[in-house]
Amino acid sequence: MADLPLVLLHAYPVDARMWNAVREPLAARTRVITPDQRGLGRTPLPESDREPSLDDAARDVLALLDRLELERVVLGGCSMGGYVTLAVLRAAPERVGGLVLVDTKATADTDEARANRLTAAERAESEGTAGWLADAMLPNLLSEDTRSSRPEVVATVRELIDAQPPEGVAWAQRAMAARPDSTQALREAGVPTLVVVGEHDAVTPPEAAREMAEAAPDGKLVVLPGAGHLTPLEAPEGVATAILDWLPGQAR
């Protein structure tokens, strides 16, 4: 696994720039690939009459691996990126040599969470996202400590959210709302799995991370103190160190 490239998928509603502070230390050890996902960042939303599904996002990842001629990778993601990672695992487990699951979960949405996503998707389409999406999400994405004492991180996350196209935001919300439970796929993966979570993650809390680490046959859990849901932005050194400490010992 130490010889495999590392592909990291970003969270919602931001883009691959969320990995900027993590990329440099990781790239000193391995090849790092951080694509924008469909409808977000610089990747357009394809025209389609299909219902939004993370299975299509997973196919995008597999198509990228094919274009780069990568037979197998260590695949990871934060939040929605973790959901897409698990969708790739369901679709093509032979392409995954290791998993990095950051501030995410393997279970499906509750009915309440699903309804909230669909409401947000409709609002994004009807009103755009300016003036409300960042305000609504920041309290859930960043820990109270980060919001109160690190204005530069708050400003970065706000800028990333405000840059996302409303149609991509709406697609992502509907696709996440429709995702299935992936716990069984994680149990059957049989590959080394690193689970990283912020101590104060309010969206996918440490107990959900612990469940994933326990479900994976070869799982390791790292909890980063003081951080919330976006640990690659709140605690990039901790995320990078967790991955670097894990990679060599798991080589196979």
Salt bridges, closest charged atoms under 4 A:
ASP15 OD2 - ARG17 NH2 2.85
ASP36 OD2 - ARG42 NE 3.49
ASP55 OD1 - ARG90 NH2 3.01
ASP56 OD1 - ARG50 NH2 2.89
ASP56 OD1 - ARG59 NH2 2.61
ASP60 OD2 - ARG38 NE 2.59
ASP66 OD1 - ARG95 NH2 2.97
ASP109 OD2 - ARG117 NE 2.56
ASP109 OD1 - ARG179 NH1 2.91
ASP111 OD1 - ARG114 NH1 2.90
GLU125 OE2 - ARG174 NH1 2.93
GLU127 OE1 - ARG123 NE 3.05
ASP135 OD1 - ARG158 NH1 2.91
GLU152 OE2 - ARG150 NE 3.88
GLU199 OE1 - HIS200 NE2 3.45
ASP201 OD2 - HIS229 ND1 2.93
ASP218 OD2 - ARG252 NH2 3.34
